Amino acid sequence: MRAGSQRTGFTLIELLIVVVIIGILSAFAIPKFAVTKEKSYLATMKSDLRNLVTVQEGYLAEAQTYYAGAVPGAGFTYRPSTGATVTIVSATGSGWQATASFTGTAKTCAIYYGNVGALAPANVNGEPKCT
């Protein structure tokens, strides 16, 4: 080094330490983010099933029976959220059962309403439950 000149910048060791610290922090953040996404998927499925209760009650008031067709369906105003799939498993004049799934997760949610049997994992009438 010449007299009077100074070196500026970071050494290779300093840059390596910063990269290692960022790697350690991301090792904690990425799994936490995945858990948060999973929770949002479950919340979306539960919300869709709760909305289905409202639409089914409106359909019952007009048709005197619960809707038992495909979702979405002609004459049935219910539309699940983007990425969600809702399936009505069974429906009669006294009750119905439905499941919900979401792309990006293997978990599913279920609900039953009225005078029908429970649909696992739902175990309380009218309350959505997820696996």
N, CA, C and O atoms as CSV, one atom per row, in Angstrom:
chain,resi,resn,atom,element,x,y,z
A,1,MET,N,N,0.836,-1.169,0.000
A,1,MET,CA,C,0.000,0.000,0.000
A,1,MET,C,C,0.884,1.236,0.000
A,1,MET,O,O,1.880,1.297,0.721
A,2,ARG,N,N,0.517,2.218,-0.810
A,2,ARG,CA,C,1.314,3.430,-0.866
A,2,ARG,C,C,1.007,4.321,0.320
A,2,ARG,O,O,-0.091,4.284,0.874
A,3,ALA,N,N,1.950,5.089,0.689
A,3,ALA,CA,C,1.762,6.005,1.808
A,3,ALA,C,C,0.757,7.075,1.410
A,3,ALA,O,O,0.844,7.650,0.325
A,4,GLY,N,N,-0.188,7.335,2.289
A,4,GLY,CA,C,-1.168,8.386,2.071
A,4,GLY,C,C,-2.456,7.909,1.411
A,4,GLY,O,O,-3.422,8.672,1.373
A,5,SER,N,N,-2.519,6.683,0.888
A,5,SER,CA,C,-3.768,6.201,0.290
A,5,SER,C,C,-4.475,5.274,1.260
A,5,SER,O,O,-3.833,4.507,1.978
A,6,GLN,N,N,-5.795,5.344,1.279
A,6,GLN,CA,C,-6.579,4.479,2.155
A,6,GLN,C,C,-7.470,3.586,1.311
A,6,GLN,O,O,-7.964,3.983,0.255
A,7,ARG,N,N,-7.662,2.377,1.802
A,7,ARG,CA,C,-8.558,1.450,1.116
A,7,ARG,C,C,-9.968,1.639,1.666
A,7,ARG,O,O,-10.156,1.782,2.874
A,8,THR,N,N,-10.957,1.637,0.775
A,8,THR,CA,C,-12.348,1.737,1.202
A,8,THR,C,C,-13.087,0.502,0.726
A,8,THR,O,O,-12.625,-0.200,-0.174
A,9,GLY,N,N,-14.244,0.236,1.336
A,9,GLY,CA,C,-15.050,-0.919,0.956
A,9,GLY,C,C,-15.026,-1.987,2.030
A,9,GLY,O,O,-14.431,-1.812,3.094
A,10,PHE,N,N,-15.689,-3.105,1.729
A,10,PHE,CA,C,-15.802,-4.208,2.674
A,10,PHE,C,C,-14.845,-5.323,2.292
A,10,PHE,O,O,-14.548,-5.539,1.117
A,11,THR,N,N,-14.381,-6.006,3.285
A,11,THR,CA,C,-13.531,-7.165,3.012
A,11,THR,C,C,-14.415,-8.360,2.683
A,11,THR,O,O,-15.619,-8.349,2.939
A,12,LEU,N,N,-13.814,-9.362,2.127
A,12,LEU,CA,C,-14.547,-10.570,1.781
A,12,LEU,C,C,-15.129,-11.231,3.024
A,12,LEU,O,O,-16.237,-11.766,2.969
A,13,ILE,N,N,-14.433,-11.208,4.109
A,13,ILE,CA,C,-14.911,-11.799,5.372
A,13,ILE,C,C,-16.137,-11.051,5.873
A,13,ILE,O,O,-17.097,-11.682,6.318
A,14,GLU,N,N,-16.130,-9.743,5.812
A,14,GLU,CA,C,-17.284,-8.970,6.260
A,14,GLU,C,C,-18.516,-9.277,5.419
A,14,GLU,O,O,-19.611,-9.435,5.960
A,15,LEU,N,N,-18.352,-9.362,4.121
A,15,LEU,CA,C,-19.472,-9.690,3.245
A,15,LEU,C,C,-19.982,-11.106,3.511
A,15,LEU,O,O,-21.189,-11.346,3.487
A,16,LEU,N,N,-19.075,-12.031,3.761
A,16,LEU,CA,C,-19.458,-13.407,4.059
A,16,LEU,C,C,-20.264,-13.483,5.355
A,16,LEU,O,O,-21.240,-14.229,5.434
A,17,ILE,N,N,-19.866,-12.723,6.360
A,17,ILE,CA,C,-20.588,-12.717,7.636
A,17,ILE,C,C,-22.011,-12.168,7.434
A,17,ILE,O,O,-22.962,-12.702,8.005
A,18,VAL,N,N,-22.161,-11.114,6.633
A,18,VAL,CA,C,-23.485,-10.550,6.369
A,18,VAL,C,C,-24.365,-11.568,5.651
A,18,VAL,O,O,-25.543,-11.707,5.980
A,19,VAL,N,N,-23.808,-12.279,4.678
A,19,VAL,CA,C,-24.576,-13.283,3.950
A,19,VAL,C,C,-25.016,-14.408,4.884
A,19,VAL,O,O,-26.147,-14.880,4.778
A,20,VAL,N,N,-24.155,-14.844,5.789
A,20,VAL,CA,C,-24.504,-15.897,6.744
A,20,VAL,C,C,-25.610,-15.424,7.685
A,20,VAL,O,O,-26.528,-16.190,7.980
A,21,ILE,N,N,-25.544,-14.193,8.157
A,21,ILE,CA,C,-26.574,-13.660,9.051
A,21,ILE,C,C,-27.919,-13.590,8.327
A,21,ILE,O,O,-28.946,-13.947,8.905
A,22,ILE,N,N,-27.930,-13.142,7.086
A,22,ILE,CA,C,-29.176,-13.084,6.310
A,22,ILE,C,C,-29.727,-14.493,6.105
A,22,ILE,O,O,-30.940,-14.692,6.177
A,23,GLY,N,N,-28.870,-15.461,5.854
A,23,GLY,CA,C,-29.308,-16.850,5.703
A,23,GLY,C,C,-29.948,-17.392,6.961
A,23,GLY,O,O,-30.965,-18.082,6.897
A,24,ILE,N,N,-29.359,-17.086,8.105
A,24,ILE,CA,C,-29.916,-17.548,9.382
A,24,ILE,C,C,-31.281,-16.915,9.633
A,24,ILE,O,O,-32.213,-17.601,10.054
A,25,LEU,N,N,-31.406,-15.624,9.382
A,25,LEU,CA,C,-32.690,-14.940,9.580
A,25,LEU,C,C,-33.764,-15.481,8.641
A,25,LEU,O,O,-34.915,-15.644,9.047
A,26,SER,N,N,-33.399,-15.761,7.391
A,26,SER,CA,C,-34.393,-16.290,6.461
A,26,SER,C,C,-34.794,-17.715,6.827
A,26,SER,O,O,-35.913,-18.130,6.527
A,27,ALA,N,N,-33.907,-18.472,7.466
A,27,ALA,CA,C,-34.261,-19.826,7.903
A,27,ALA,C,C,-35.385,-19.786,8.930
A,27,ALA,O,O,-36.153,-20.742,9.033
A,28,PHE,N,N,-35.498,-18.713,9.684
A,28,PHE,CA,C,-36.593,-18.564,10.643
A,28,PHE,C,C,-37.836,-17.968,9.992
A,28,PHE,O,O,-38.957,-18.332,10.347
A,29,ALA,N,N,-37.647,-17.060,9.049
A,29,ALA,CA,C,-38.779,-16.330,8.470
A,29,ALA,C,C,-39.585,-17.162,7.485
A,29,ALA,O,O,-40.812,-17.066,7.476
A,30,ILE,N,N,-38.951,-17.962,6.668
A,30,ILE,CA,C,-39.663,-18.700,5.619
A,30,ILE,C,C,-40.665,-19.702,6.195
A,30,ILE,O,O,-41.806,-19.723,5.732
A,31,PRO,N,N,-40.306,-20.532,7.179
A,31,PRO,CA,C,-41.330,-21.430,7.750
A,31,PRO,C,C,-42.480,-20.670,8.414
A,31,PRO,O,O,-43.628,-21.109,8.351
A,32,LYS,N,N,-42.184,-19.552,9.039
A,32,LYS,CA,C,-43.230,-18.748,9.662
A,32,LYS,C,C,-44.202,-18.219,8.601
A,32,LYS,O,O,-45.411,-18.167,8.828
A,33,PHE,N,N,-43.670,-17.833,7.459
A,33,PHE,CA,C,-44.501,-17.357,6.362
A,33,PHE,C,C,-45.390,-18.476,5.835
A,33,PHE,O,O,-46.556,-18.238,5.520
A,34,ALA,N,N,-44.860,-19.687,5.735
A,34,ALA,CA,C,-45.643,-20.827,5.254
A,34,ALA,C,C,-46.805,-21.128,6.199
A,34,ALA,O,O,-47.907,-21.436,5.745
A,35,VAL,N,N,-46.571,-21.041,7.494
A,35,VAL,CA,C,-47.635,-21.271,8.479
A,35,VAL,C,C,-48.713,-20.189,8.342
A,35,VAL,O,O,-49.905,-20.483,8.438
A,36,THR,N,N,-48.302,-18.971,8.125
A,36,THR,CA,C,-49.253,-17.875,7.964
A,36,THR,C,C,-50.110,-18.074,6.711
A,36,THR,O,O,-51.312,-17.811,6.742
A,37,LYS,N,N,-49.512,-18.533,5.615
A,37,LYS,CA,C,-50.281,-18.815,4.403
A,37,LYS,C,C,-51.292,-19.917,4.662
A,37,LYS,O,O,-52.439,-19.821,4.224
A,38,GLU,N,N,-50.885,-20.961,5.367
A,38,GLU,CA,C,-51.787,-22.080,5.672
A,38,GLU,C,C,-52.980,-21.593,6.498
A,38,GLU,O,O,-54.113,-22.010,6.258
A,39,LYS,N,N,-52.729,-20.722,7.458
A,39,LYS,CA,C,-53.817,-20.180,8.272
A,39,LYS,C,C,-54.787,-19.355,7.425
A,39,LYS,O,O,-55.996,-19.392,7.654
A,40,SER,N,N,-54.268,-18.622,6.461
A,40,SER,CA,C,-55.152,-17.825,5.606
A,40,SER,C,C,-56.003,-18.724,4.720
A,40,SER,O,O,-57.165,-18.407,4.463
A,41,TYR,N,N,-55.449,-19.846,4.245
A,41,TYR,CA,C,-56.233,-20.794,3.455
A,41,TYR,C,C,-57.376,-21.379,4.287
A,41,TYR,O,O,-58.508,-21.479,3.814
A,42,LEU,N,N,-57.073,-21.761,5.521
A,42,LEU,CA,C,-58.103,-22.322,6.399
A,42,LEU,C,C,-59.184,-21.289,6.706
A,42,LEU,O,O,-60.370,-21.618,6.730
A,43,ALA,N,N,-58.782,-20.051,6.939
A,43,ALA,CA,C,-59.760,-18.992,7.213
A,43,ALA,C,C,-60.659,-18.760,5.994
A,43,ALA,O,O,-61.858,-18.522,6.143
A,44,THR,N,N,-60.089,-18.828,4.806
A,44,THR,CA,C,-60.883,-18.660,3.587
A,44,THR,C,C,-61.905,-19.782,3.445
A,44,THR,O,O,-63.067,-19.530,3.126
A,45,MET,N,N,-61.471,-21.031,3.684
A,45,MET,CA,C,-62.399,-22.162,3.566
A,45,MET,C,C,-63.521,-22.063,4.593
A,45,MET,O,O,-64.679,-22.316,4.261
A,46,LYS,N,N,-63.199,-21.700,5.832
A,46,LYS,CA,C,-64.231,-21.560,6.859
A,46,LYS,C,C,-65.208,-20.446,6.501
A,46,LYS,O,O,-66.417,-20.591,6.680
A,47,SER,N,N,-64.684,-19.343,5.999
A,47,SER,CA,C,-65.543,-18.230,5.598
A,47,SER,C,C,-66.472,-18.635,4.464
A,47,SER,O,O,-67.650,-18.280,4.466
A,48,ASP,N,N,-65.943,-19.379,3.491
A,48,ASP,CA,C,-66.779,-19.843,2.388
A,48,ASP,C,C,-67.898,-20.747,2.883
A,48,ASP,O,O,-69.028,-20.652,2.404
A,49,LEU,N,N,-67.597,-21.618,3.829
A,49,LEU,CA,C,-68.639,-22.510,4.361
A,49,LEU,C,C,-69.682,-21.733,5.164
A,49,LEU,O,O,-70.867,-22.062,5.109
A,50,ARG,N,N,-69.264,-20.716,5.904
A,50,ARG,CA,C,-70.232,-19.879,6.633
A,50,ARG,C,C,-71.131,-19.115,5.657
A,50,ARG,O,O,-72.331,-18.966,5.889
A,51,ASN,N,N,-70.536,-18.636,4.567
A,51,ASN,CA,C,-71.331,-17.946,3.549
A,51,ASN,C,C,-72.324,-18.902,2.890
A,51,ASN,O,O,-73.432,-18.506,2.527
A,52,LEU,N,N,-71.917,-20.158,2.742
A,52,LEU,CA,C,-72.808,-21.160,2.161
A,52,LEU,C,C,-74.042,-21.361,3.039
A,52,LEU,O,O,-75.135,-21.592,2.522
A,53,VAL,N,N,-73.881,-21.277,4.357
A,53,VAL,CA,C,-75.028,-21.397,5.266
A,53,VAL,C,C,-76.063,-20.331,4.936
A,53,VAL,O,O,-77.255,-20.625,4.839
A,54,THR,N,N,-75.614,-19.105,4.766
A,54,THR,CA,C,-76.528,-17.997,4.482
A,54,THR,C,C,-77.256,-18.201,3.154
A,54,THR,O,O,-78.469,-18.012,3.067
A,55,VAL,N,N,-76.503,-18.591,2.122
A,55,VAL,CA,C,-77.107,-18.775,0.803
A,55,VAL,C,C,-78.066,-19.968,0.810
A,55,VAL,O,O,-79.124,-19.917,0.182
A,56,GLN,N,N,-77.701,-21.034,1.514
A,56,GLN,CA,C,-78.586,-22.202,1.602
A,56,GLN,C,C,-79.901,-21.842,2.297
A,56,GLN,O,O,-80.962,-22.318,1.891
A,57,GLU,N,N,-79.845,-21.023,3.322
A,57,GLU,CA,C,-81.074,-20.631,4.014
A,57,GLU,C,C,-81.971,-19.796,3.102
A,57,GLU,O,O,-83.194,-19.930,3.138
A,58,GLY,N,N,-81.362,-18.935,2.284
A,58,GLY,CA,C,-82.149,-18.174,1.314
A,58,GLY,C,C,-82.776,-19.080,0.265
A,58,GLY,O,O,-83.917,-18.874,-0.149
A,59,TYR,N,N,-82.020,-20.080,-0.158
A,59,TYR,CA,C,-82.537,-21.034,-1.147
A,59,TYR,C,C,-83.686,-21.843,-0.547
A,59,TYR,O,O,-84.686,-22.098,-1.217
A,60,LEU,N,N,-83.539,-22.249,0.727
A,60,LEU,CA,C,-84.589,-23.003,1.409
A,60,LEU,C,C,-85.883,-22.184,1.485
A,60,LEU,O,O,-86.973,-22.724,1.300
A,61,ALA,N,N,-85.760,-20.885,1.757
A,61,ALA,CA,C,-86.942,-20.035,1.869
A,61,ALA,C,C,-87.711,-19.965,0.552
A,61,ALA,O,O,-88.938,-19.861,0.550
A,62,GLU,N,N,-86.986,-20.023,-0.573
A,62,GLU,CA,C,-87.651,-19.936,-1.874
A,62,GLU,C,C,-88.086,-21.290,-2.426
A,62,GLU,O,O,-89.168,-21.402,-3.004
A,63,ALA,N,N,-87.254,-22.323,-2.256
A,63,ALA,CA,C,-87.513,-23.613,-2.909
A,63,ALA,C,C,-88.063,-24.680,-1.961
A,63,ALA,O,O,-88.422,-25.772,-2.403
A,64,GLN,N,N,-88.132,-24.375,-0.672
A,64,GLN,CA,C,-88.619,-25.312,0.341
A,64,GLN,C,C,-87.738,-26.560,0.494
A,64,GLN,O,O,-88.175,-27.564,1.056
A,65,THR,N,N,-86.520,-26.494,0.002
A,65,THR,CA,C,-85.531,-27.555,0.177
A,65,THR,C,C,-84.152,-26.925,0.040
A,65,THR,O,O,-84.019,-25.831,-0.509
A,66,TYR,N,N,-83.131,-27.606,0.533
A,66,TYR,CA,C,-81.768,-27.108,0.389
A,66,TYR,C,C,-81.219,-27.462,-0.986
A,66,TYR,O,O,-81.614,-28.465,-1.580
A,67,TYR,N,N,-80.313,-26.641,-1.488
A,67,TYR,CA,C,-79.699,-26.868,-2.798
A,67,TYR,C,C,-78.746,-28.058,-2.716
A,67,TYR,O,O,-77.966,-28.169,-1.770
A,68,ALA,N,N,-78.812,-28.947,-3.712
A,68,ALA,CA,C,-77.994,-30.157,-3.694
A,68,ALA,C,C,-77.139,-30.319,-4.938
A,68,ALA,O,O,-76.569,-31.390,-5.144
A,69,GLY,N,N,-77.029,-29.297,-5.772
A,69,GLY,CA,C,-76.300,-29.433,-7.033
A,69,GLY,C,C,-74.844,-29.011,-6.937
A,69,GLY,O,O,-74.267,-28.890,-5.857
A,70,ALA,N,N,-74.279,-28.795,-8.115
A,70,ALA,CA,C,-72.879,-28.385,-8.220
A,70,ALA,C,C,-72.710,-26.947,-7.756
A,70,ALA,O,O,-73.627,-26.133,-7.864
A,71,VAL,N,N,-71.533,-26.648,-7.240
A,71,VAL,CA,C,-71.211,-25.291,-6.801
A,71,VAL,C,C,-70.035,-24.804,-7.631
A,71,VAL,O,O,-69.011,-25.488,-7.639
A,72,PRO,N,N,-70.100,-23.676,-8.330
A,72,PRO,CA,C,-71.290,-22.860,-8.507
A,72,PRO,C,C,-72.270,-23.533,-9.465
A,72,PRO,O,O,-71.884,-24.362,-10.289
A,73,GLY,N,N,-73.522,-23.168,-9.345
A,73,GLY,CA,C,-74.543,-23.783,-10.174
A,73,GLY,C,C,-75.559,-22.774,-10.660
A,73,GLY,O,O,-75.732,-21.709,-10.067
A,74,ALA,N,N,-76.229,-23.120,-11.744
A,74,ALA,CA,C,-77.269,-22.253,-12.291
A,74,ALA,C,C,-78.411,-22.142,-11.286
A,74,ALA,O,O,-78.871,-23.155,-10.760
A,75,GLY,N,N,-78.860,-20.956,-11.023
A,75,GLY,CA,C,-79.953,-20.741,-10.087
A,75,GLY,C,C,-79.517,-20.712,-8.639
A,75,GLY,O,O,-80.346,-20.561,-7.741
A,76,PHE,N,N,-78.229,-20.854,-8.404
A,76,PHE,CA,C,-77.700,-20.834,-7.033
A,76,PHE,C,C,-76.648,-19.736,-6.989
A,76,PHE,O,O,-75.619,-19.837,-7.657
A,77,THR,N,N,-76.894,-18.696,-6.214
A,77,THR,CA,C,-76.080,-17.479,-6.269
A,77,THR,C,C,-74.732,-17.582,-5.573
A,77,THR,O,O,-73.952,-16.630,-5.619
A,78,TYR,N,N,-74.441,-18.671,-4.950
A,78,TYR,CA,C,-73.200,-18.812,-4.176
A,78,TYR,C,C,-71.994,-19.048,-5.078
A,78,TYR,O,O,-72.041,-19.867,-5.997
A,79,ARG,N,N,-70.905,-18.313,-4.799
A,79,ARG,CA,C,-69.636,-18.491,-5.494
A,79,ARG,C,C,-68.524,-18.544,-4.443
A,79,ARG,O,O,-68.364,-17.587,-3.686
A,80,PRO,N,N,-67.756,-19.629,-4.375
A,80,PRO,CA,C,-66.655,-19.685,-3.411
A,80,PRO,C,C,-65.521,-18.738,-3.809
A,80,PRO,O,O,-65.484,-18.235,-4.932
A,81,SER,N,N,-64.617,-18.507,-2.889
A,81,SER,CA,C,-63.463,-17.647,-3.131
A,81,SER,C,C,-62.576,-18.241,-4.219
A,81,SER,O,O,-62.623,-19.443,-4.479
A,82,THR,N,N,-61.773,-17.399,-4.847
A,82,THR,CA,C,-60.829,-17.859,-5.855
A,82,THR,C,C,-59.833,-18.828,-5.217
A,82,THR,O,O,-59.234,-18.517,-4.188
A,83,GLY,N,N,-59.662,-19.977,-5.814
A,83,GLY,CA,C,-58.759,-20.998,-5.287
A,83,GLY,C,C,-59.444,-22.014,-4.397
A,83,GLY,O,O,-58.873,-23.062,-4.095
A,84,ALA,N,N,-60.663,-21.714,-3.973
A,84,ALA,CA,C,-61.399,-22.622,-3.085
A,84,ALA,C,C,-62.390,-23.453,-3.893
A,84,ALA,O,O,-62.955,-22.990,-4.884
A,85,THR,N,N,-62.583,-24.680,-3.448
A,85,THR,CA,C,-63.577,-25.564,-4.053
A,85,THR,C,C,-64.530,-26.015,-2.957
A,85,THR,O,O,-64.104,-26.606,-1.964
A,86,VAL,N,N,-65.806,-25.742,-3.131
A,86,VAL,CA,C,-66.825,-26.153,-2.165
A,86,VAL,C,C,-67.704,-27.201,-2.826
A,86,VAL,O,O,-68.176,-27.020,-3.948
A,87,THR,N,N,-67.916,-28.303,-2.111
A,87,THR,CA,C,-68.735,-29.396,-2.623
A,87,THR,C,C,-69.855,-29.691,-1.639
A,87,THR,O,O,-69.602,-29.926,-0.458
A,88,ILE,N,N,-71.085,-29.680,-2.118
A,88,ILE,CA,C,-72.219,-30.069,-1.276
A,88,ILE,C,C,-72.307,-31.582,-1.348
A,88,ILE,O,O,-72.610,-32.146,-2.400
A,89,VAL,N,N,-72.040,-32.235,-0.228
A,89,VAL,CA,C,-71.994,-33.694,-0.182
A,89,VAL,C,C,-73.390,-34.280,-0.265
A,89,VAL,O,O,-73.635,-35.211,-1.033
A,90,SER,N,N,-74.300,-33.739,0.522
A,90,SER,CA,C,-75.695,-34.189,0.481
A,90,SER,C,C,-76.589,-33.058,0.951
A,90,SER,O,O,-76.161,-32.180,1.701
A,91,ALA,N,N,-77.840,-33.090,0.500
A,91,ALA,CA,C,-78.808,-32.077,0.917
A,91,ALA,C,C,-80.211,-32.647,0.805
A,91,ALA,O,O,-80.544,-33.342,-0.155
A,92,THR,N,N,-81.027,-32.339,1.807
A,92,THR,CA,C,-82.433,-32.733,1.813
A,92,THR,C,C,-83.243,-31.513,2.239
A,92,THR,O,O,-82.701,-30.414,2.356
A,93,GLY,N,N,-84.497,-31.700,2.462
A,93,GLY,CA,C,-85.324,-30.607,2.946
A,93,GLY,C,C,-85.049,-30.258,4.398
A,93,GLY,O,O,-85.485,-29.209,4.874
A,94,SER,N,N,-84.331,-31.119,5.111
A,94,SER,CA,C,-84.094,-30.877,6.538
A,94,SER,C,C,-82.640,-30.583,6.889
A,94,SER,O,O,-82.346,-30.307,8.052
A,95,GLY,N,N,-81.719,-30.632,5.926
A,95,GLY,CA,C,-80.327,-30.322,6.237
A,95,GLY,C,C,-79.394,-30.630,5.085
A,95,GLY,O,O,-79.814,-31.146,4.050
A,96,TRP,N,N,-78.110,-30.307,5.276
A,96,TRP,CA,C,-77.117,-30.532,4.223
A,96,TRP,C,C,-75.730,-30.665,4.831
A,96,TRP,O,O,-75.501,-30.319,5.990
A,97,GLN,N,N,-74.813,-31.174,4.022
A,97,GLN,CA,C,-73.406,-31.332,4.398
A,97,GLN,C,C,-72.544,-30.799,3.255
A,97,GLN,O,O,-72.914,-30.932,2.089
A,98,ALA,N,N,-71.396,-30.197,3.579
A,98,ALA,CA,C,-70.510,-29.678,2.541
A,98,ALA,C,C,-69.062,-29.741,3.001
A,98,ALA,O,O,-68.771,-29.734,4.197
A,99,THR,N,N,-68.167,-29.801,2.031
A,99,THR,CA,C,-66.726,-29.756,2.300
A,99,THR,C,C,-66.119,-28.623,1.490
A,99,THR,O,O,-66.692,-28.170,0.499
A,100,ALA,N,N,-64.945,-28.173,1.929
A,100,ALA,CA,C,-64.209,-27.138,1.217
A,100,ALA,C,C,-62.740,-27.526,1.164
A,100,ALA,O,O,-62.193,-28.065,2.126
A,101,SER,N,N,-62.107,-27.247,0.029
A,101,SER,CA,C,-60.668,-27.444,-0.113
A,101,SER,C,C,-60.085,-26.203,-0.774
A,101,SER,O,O,-60.818,-25.373,-1.311
A,102,PHE,N,N,-58.762,-26.084,-0.730
A,102,PHE,CA,C,-58.106,-24.906,-1.286
A,102,PHE,C,C,-56.827,-25.339,-1.970
A,102,PHE,O,O,-56.068,-26.145,-1.431
A,103,THR,N,N,-56.589,-24.806,-3.155
A,103,THR,CA,C,-55.340,-25.125,-3.841
A,103,THR,C,C,-54.179,-24.582,-3.012
A,103,THR,O,O,-54.229,-23.446,-2.541
A,104,GLY,N,N,-53.160,-25.371,-2.837
A,104,GLY,CA,C,-52.007,-24.943,-2.043
A,104,GLY,C,C,-51.949,-25.581,-0.672
A,104,GLY,O,O,-50.961,-25.412,0.042
A,105,THR,N,N,-52.988,-26.314,-0.286
A,105,THR,CA,C,-52.967,-27.005,1.002
A,105,THR,C,C,-53.693,-28.340,0.866
A,105,THR,O,O,-54.628,-28.485,0.078
A,106,ALA,N,N,-53.240,-29.301,1.650
A,106,ALA,CA,C,-53.883,-30.620,1.647
A,106,ALA,C,C,-55.014,-30.694,2.665
A,106,ALA,O,O,-55.760,-31.673,2.688
A,107,LYS,N,N,-55.148,-29.675,3.504
A,107,LYS,CA,C,-56.192,-29.677,4.529
A,107,LYS,C,C,-57.548,-29.396,3.904
A,107,LYS,O,O,-57.653,-28.731,2.874
A,108,THR,N,N,-58.582,-29.918,4.549
A,108,THR,CA,C,-59.947,-29.678,4.096
A,108,THR,C,C,-60.800,-29.249,5.290
A,108,THR,O,O,-60.448,-29.498,6.443
A,109,CYS,N,N,-61.904,-28.613,4.996
A,109,CYS,CA,C,-62.857,-28.205,6.026
A,109,CYS,C,C,-64.222,-28.807,5.687
A,109,CYS,O,O,-64.509,-29.111,4.530
A,110,ALA,N,N,-65.052,-28.972,6.710
A,110,ALA,CA,C,-66.395,-29.531,6.507
A,110,ALA,C,C,-67.376,-28.817,7.413
A,110,ALA,O,O,-67.004,-28.210,8.417
A,111,ILE,N,N,-68.638,-28.907,7.029
A,111,ILE,CA,C,-69.729,-28.348,7.835
A,111,ILE,C,C,-70.970,-29.190,7.572
A,111,ILE,O,O,-71.145,-29.740,6.485
A,112,TYR,N,N,-71.820,-29.279,8.573
A,112,TYR,CA,C,-73.150,-29.851,8.360
A,112,TYR,C,C,-74.145,-28.924,9.024
A,112,TYR,O,O,-73.831,-28.259,10.012
A,113,TYR,N,N,-75.349,-28.884,8.475
A,113,TYR,CA,C,-76.338,-27.935,8.961
A,113,TYR,C,C,-77.715,-28.575,8.900
A,113,TYR,O,O,-78.092,-29.178,7.895
A,114,GLY,N,N,-78.446,-28.437,9.969
A,114,GLY,CA,C,-79.806,-28.962,10.010
A,114,GLY,C,C,-79.862,-30.367,10.578
A,114,GLY,O,O,-79.006,-30.778,11.361
A,115,ASN,N,N,-80.871,-31.081,10.172
A,115,ASN,CA,C,-81.151,-32.409,10.720
A,115,ASN,C,C,-80.525,-33.491,9.844
A,115,ASN,O,O,-81.232,-34.296,9.238
A,116,VAL,N,N,-79.191,-33.501,9.784
A,116,VAL,CA,C,-78.428,-34.518,9.059
A,116,VAL,C,C,-77.277,-34.966,9.953
A,116,VAL,O,O,-76.988,-34.332,10.968
A,117,GLY,N,N,-76.634,-36.043,9.578
A,117,GLY,CA,C,-75.514,-36.540,10.374
A,117,GLY,C,C,-74.287,-35.660,10.254
A,117,GLY,O,O,-74.144,-34.892,9.303
A,118,ALA,N,N,-73.407,-35.781,11.229
A,118,ALA,CA,C,-72.160,-35.026,11.229
A,118,ALA,C,C,-71.273,-35.466,10.071
A,118,ALA,O,O,-71.332,-36.616,9.635
A,119,LEU,N,N,-70.460,-34.553,9.582
A,119,LEU,CA,C,-69.517,-34.812,8.501
A,119,LEU,C,C,-68.127,-34.469,9.013
A,119,LEU,O,O,-67.809,-33.297,9.215
A,120,ALA,N,N,-67.295,-35.490,9.224
A,120,ALA,CA,C,-65.955,-35.271,9.790
A,120,ALA,C,C,-65.162,-34.320,8.904
A,120,ALA,O,O,-65.245,-34.409,7.679
A,121,PRO,N,N,-64.409,-33.429,9.491
A,121,PRO,CA,C,-64.100,-33.250,10.900
A,121,PRO,C,C,-65.098,-32.381,11.672
A,121,PRO,O,O,-64.905,-32.147,12.865
A,122,ALA,N,N,-66.155,-31.900,11.020
A,122,ALA,CA,C,-67.155,-31.077,11.720
A,122,ALA,C,C,-67.894,-31.923,12.742
A,122,ALA,O,O,-68.326,-33.037,12.445
A,123,ASN,N,N,-68.036,-31.388,13.950
A,123,ASN,CA,C,-68.733,-32.131,15.001
A,123,ASN,C,C,-69.778,-31.282,15.736
A,123,ASN,O,O,-70.409,-31.761,16.678
A,124,VAL,N,N,-69.966,-30.021,15.309
A,124,VAL,CA,C,-70.973,-29.155,15.871
A,124,VAL,C,C,-71.816,-28.614,14.720
A,124,VAL,O,O,-71.281,-28.084,13.745
A,125,ASN,N,N,-73.123,-28.748,14.836
A,125,ASN,CA,C,-74.047,-28.331,13.785
A,125,ASN,C,C,-73.849,-26.855,13.442
A,125,ASN,O,O,-73.950,-25.990,14.312
A,126,GLY,N,N,-73.565,-26.573,12.162
A,126,GLY,CA,C,-73.421,-25.198,11.690
A,126,GLY,C,C,-72.063,-24.583,11.910
A,126,GLY,O,O,-71.873,-23.408,11.593
A,127,GLU,N,N,-71.108,-25.326,12.440
A,127,GLU,CA,C,-69.772,-24.782,12.709
A,127,GLU,C,C,-68.738,-25.474,11.814
A,127,GLU,O,O,-68.546,-26.686,11.919
A,128,PRO,N,N,-68.071,-24.715,10.933
A,128,PRO,CA,C,-67.055,-25.332,10.082
A,128,PRO,C,C,-65.855,-25.789,10.906
A,128,PRO,O,O,-65.455,-25.125,11.863
A,129,LYS,N,N,-65.293,-26.916,10.529
A,129,LYS,CA,C,-64.131,-27.468,11.228
A,129,LYS,C,C,-63.155,-27.983,10.169
A,129,LYS,O,O,-63.582,-28.529,9.152
A,130,CYS,N,N,-61.867,-27.817,10.394
A,130,CYS,CA,C,-60.839,-28.230,9.428
A,130,CYS,C,C,-59.936,-29.308,10.008
A,130,CYS,O,O,-59.757,-29.411,11.221
A,131,THR,N,N,-59.368,-30.112,9.102
A,131,THR,CA,C,-58.425,-31.151,9.530
A,131,THR,C,C,-57.067,-30.563,9.761
A,131,THR,O,O,-56.137,-31.282,10.126
